[in-house]
Structures are given as structure tokens and as C-alpha cells.
Amino acid sequence: MRKWMLSMIILVVLLGNHLCAQQIDSTIYYQFPYQVGNLGFASDSLELIIPDVPHGNVSTINLQIYNFGKESMTIQDGKSNRFVSIVANPPLLSPSSSGFLEVSLDIVQELPLGPFKAEVSLDTDDKTAKYKFLYLLTNIVENKKSPGVQQNYDTIPRLVFEHYNYDFGHLYRGKKIYHSFVYTNLGGQPVVVNDVDVSPGCKLVFPVPEIIFPGESGIVRMRISTKGCIGVQHRSVVLYTNDPITPVITLGAHGTVRSGSPSRERPNFCNEKPGTF
């Protein structure tokens, strides 16, 4: 009887673990839908479409990958295209783990304007498929800025701010100031803002969106109060997101707060004799 009950318990545990594994796998397969051998890509197909790129610029695309295999996989640049270079991070991808491909696309001046297609090849030791291929599809446009400026694109959620620190200088106590931090989701997936922490003496003028879609821009606007403060002051807003590169983003404001102006507190300050205050 005891053996039968023990067998049933073991069976239930194994079945539960199996169901959990299936649920996890389904989530991972959803995140990496295109798969070549044991390597999954955060792409819907072998064609990866990126925004227009200017003439003479180097564009960098960060593509997330996942090792579905049971063995570690070495990943190297296949060097099948002179306009494309690839760096895998990490170069040795452990089983059931994710990494990134940093793909650099060099749009040299000699290339014609219009649609452009470049092959991305990987050389791996994956026994199921040694070589893996993708295609970058873009449109080459006229460069209105200086050549050599690097453009960055991500297929992952990627929240980037124009600046992360603000110096409000010197203020008199009691003043209120406002400042805006401009952000853009440069990734190919929505950025989810899981939580926001605001330091004392600082408030958000309006809430930060919970979801920021690819290409969407906006502002985090803070109001800083200096009431009751003197000396060096620091204020911060901390965002917790699903951006895998910078999941915790800190926006800081700092400066110095002084007491009230002597001329306001004592109008006859200039006429006072030494030692009378």
C-alpha cells in the first residue's frame, strides 16, 4: 500500500514538472519563433526588416538568440558578406540560455540608393545545422548628416533616454523646478515598465506609461521641491523595465539649495554695521 502511494506521489510530481517545462518552453518558443537547428532567433522569419539606413553609415542591430539544444554552442561570424560583420555575446552559448548577436551593417558610399538585402551567416558547432542564415532587408536613403554616424537598432525592448542626469545649479530654498527626460523605445518589442520609484522631494507630473511601443517617444517629467532644504540635493526617478540590457534606469537631478537672499530677509543689509547680525 505504501509503495503504491509513493509511486503515485512520484508520478504526480513528475507530471507536474513536465507540465511546467512545457509551459516554459511554449513561452520561449513564442519569444524565439524562428529556429535553425538548435538556435532560436527573436525574429518571425529569416528576413529581418530594419528601418531606412543613410548612405555611408554603420548600423548596428542587436538580435536576441536562444540555445534550444542540450550542449553548449560556439557561434562565429560566417563572413559571407563584406558589408556585414557579426559578434556573438557570449561566443559560447550554454544550453537553455539566451544571448545576443551584434550585427554591424556598413552601408558604404558605393552602394546605390533604394532596397538593399544582405546575408547574415553564422558558423556554429551545432550538430543539427552547422551554418545558419538570415537576411537583413532595409532601404538605403540619402545621408543628410555627416557620414560615419552609427545607427543602432534592437529587436529586443530597448528604452533609451536623451540624457540621464540634470544639473539644476543653484537655487534659493522654497523654489520648485520642472525637468523632462525624453525617451524612445528603439527596440522591436514593447517596453514594459514594471515599477517606478520616486525619491522624496520629487514628484512625477504625470504617470509613466506601463507599455511603450517600438518607435514610441515620450517624456518623464519631474517636479522638484526645495522647501525646507539647504545644501547639495539629489533627486531621482528609477524605472524598472523588461529591457534586458538596462532593466533598471535611474534618472537623476542634482544641485545646490541656498537659504533666502540676504537682501530679502534684511532689506537694510547693506547699511548694517559689522557685528549687528
HUPEHU-V595172 format. One record per residue. N is the residue number from 1. RES is the residue in three letters. PHI is phi in whole degrees, 0 to 359 (none if undefined). Layout:
# HUPEHU-V595172
N_RES_PHI / N_RES_PHI
This chain:
# HUPEHU-V595172
1_MET_none / 2_ARG_297 / 3_LYS_296 / 4_TRP_294 / 5_MET_294 / 6_LEU_297 / 7_SER_297 / 8_MET_294 / 9_ILE_297 / 10_ILE_299 / 11_LEU_296 / 12_VAL_296 / 13_VAL_297 / 14_LEU_297 / 15_LEU_295 / 16_GLY_296 / 17_ASN_297 / 18_HIS_295 / 19_LEU_295 / 20_CYS_296 / 21_ALA_297 / 22_GLN_296 / 23_GLN_295 / 24_ILE_296 / 25_ASP_299 / 26_SER_297 / 27_THR_294 / 28_ILE_293 / 29_TYR_297 / 30_TYR_292 / 31_GLN_283 / 32_PHE_236 / 33_PRO_289 / 34_TYR_263 / 35_GLN_228 / 36_VAL_238 / 37_GLY_63 / 38_ASN_263 / 39_LEU_254 / 40_GLY_258 / 41_PHE_239 / 42_ALA_280 / 43_SER_210 / 44_ASP_282 / 45_SER_203 / 46_LEU_285 / 47_GLU_259 / 48_LEU_252 / 49_ILE_268 / 50_ILE_237 / 51_PRO_299 / 52_ASP_304 / 53_VAL_240 / 54_PRO_283 / 55_HIS_301 / 56_GLY_80 / 57_ASN_253 / 58_VAL_254 / 59_SER_255 / 60_THR_244 / 61_ILE_244 / 62_ASN_261 / 63_LEU_250 / 64_GLN_281 / 65_ILE_228 / 66_TYR_213 / 67_ASN_266 / 68_PHE_277 / 69_GLY_281 / 70_LYS_259 / 71_GLU_232 / 72_SER_296 / 73_MET_234 / 74_THR_277 / 75_ILE_230 / 76_GLN_228 / 77_ASP_291 / 78_GLY_284 / 79_LYS_53 / 80_SER_264 / 81_ASN_218 / 82_ARG_286 / 83_PHE_268 / 84_VAL_238 / 85_SER_227 / 86_ILE_229 / 87_VAL_232 / 88_ALA_269 / 89_ASN_228 / 90_PRO_277 / 91_PRO_290 / 92_LEU_244 / 93_LEU_265 / 94_SER_290 / 95_PRO_298 / 96_SER_55 / 97_SER_220 / 98_SER_248 / 99_GLY_206 / 100_PHE_224 / 101_LEU_251 / 102_GLU_264 / 103_VAL_257 / 104_SER_258 / 105_LEU_246 / 106_ASP_264 / 107_ILE_270 / 108_VAL_288 / 109_GLN_297 / 110_GLU_288 / 111_LEU_289 / 112_PRO_284 / 113_LEU_290 / 114_GLY_116 / 115_PRO_299 / 116_PHE_219 / 117_LYS_229 / 118_ALA_233 / 119_GLU_275 / 120_VAL_248 / 121_SER_239 / 122_LEU_238 / 123_ASP_252 / 124_THR_233 / 125_ASP_256 / 126_ASP_293 / 127_LYS_292 / 128_THR_279 / 129_ALA_197 / 130_LYS_296 / 131_TYR_257 / 132_LYS_229 / 133_PHE_229 / 134_LEU_224 / 135_TYR_230 / 136_LEU_268 / 137_LEU_246 / 138_THR_210 / 139_ASN_227 / 140_ILE_276 / 141_VAL_240 / 142_GLU_295 / 143_ASN_274 / 144_LYS_267 / 145_LYS_243 / 146_SER_290 / 147_PRO_299 / 148_GLY_98 / 149_VAL_289 / 150_GLN_271 / 151_GLN_255 / 152_ASN_241 / 153_TYR_227 / 154_ASP_230 / 155_THR_266 / 156_ILE_262 / 157_PRO_296 / 158_ARG_215 / 159_LEU_264 / 160_VAL_235 / 161_PHE_255 / 162_GLU_295 / 163_HIS_205 / 164_TYR_239 / 165_ASN_224 / 166_TYR_224 / 167_ASP_258 / 168_PHE_271 / 169_GLY_73 / 170_HIS_247 / 171_LEU_231 / 172_TYR_274 / 173_ARG_303 / 174_GLY_99 / 175_LYS_286 / 176_LYS_243 / 177_ILE_231 / 178_TYR_236 / 179_HIS_210 / 180_SER_243 / 181_PHE_255 / 182_VAL_269 / 183_TYR_238 / 184_THR_213 / 185_ASN_274 / 186_LEU_273 / 187_GLY_271 / 188_GLY_258 / 189_GLN_229 / 190_PRO_297 / 191_VAL_270 / 192_VAL_256 / 193_VAL_269 / 194_ASN_282 / 195_ASP_198 / 196_VAL_224 / 197_ASP_250 / 198_VAL_240 / 199_SER_287 / 200_PRO_301 / 201_GLY_81 / 202_CYS_220 / 203_LYS_224 / 204_LEU_271 / 205_VAL_293 / 206_PHE_214 / 207_PRO_296 / 208_VAL_282 / 209_PRO_302 / 210_GLU_287 / 211_ILE_231 / 212_ILE_241 / 213_PHE_281 / 214_PRO_306 / 215_GLY_83 / 216_GLU_281 / 217_SER_240 / 218_GLY_187 / 219_ILE_227 / 220_VAL_253 / 221_ARG_256 / 222_MET_250 / 223_ARG_245 / 224_ILE_251 / 225_SER_253 / 226_THR_250 / 227_LYS_296 / 228_GLY_75 / 229_CYS_247 / 230_ILE_217 / 231_GLY_99 / 232_VAL_290 / 233_GLN_234 / 234_HIS_229 / 235_ARG_232 / 236_SER_210 / 237_VAL_234 / 238_VAL_246 / 239_LEU_254 / 240_TYR_249 / 241_THR_231 / 242_ASN_266 / 243_ASP_294 / 244_PRO_291 / 245_ILE_275 / 246_THR_230 / 247_PRO_294 / 248_VAL_243 / 249_ILE_245 / 250_THR_251 / 251_LEU_254 / 252_GLY_241 / 253_ALA_228 / 254_HIS_213 / 255_GLY_173 / 256_THR_238 / 257_VAL_248 / 258_ARG_253 / 259_SER_286 / 260_GLY_301 / 261_SER_298 / 262_PRO_303 / 263_SER_294 / 264_ARG_276 / 265_GLU_287 / 266_ARG_226 / 267_PRO_303 / 268_ASN_264 / 269_PHE_305 / 270_CYS_291 / 271_ASN_262 / 272_GLU_285 / 273_LYS_279 / 274_PRO_303 / 275_GLY_86 / 276_THR_261 / 277_PHE_220
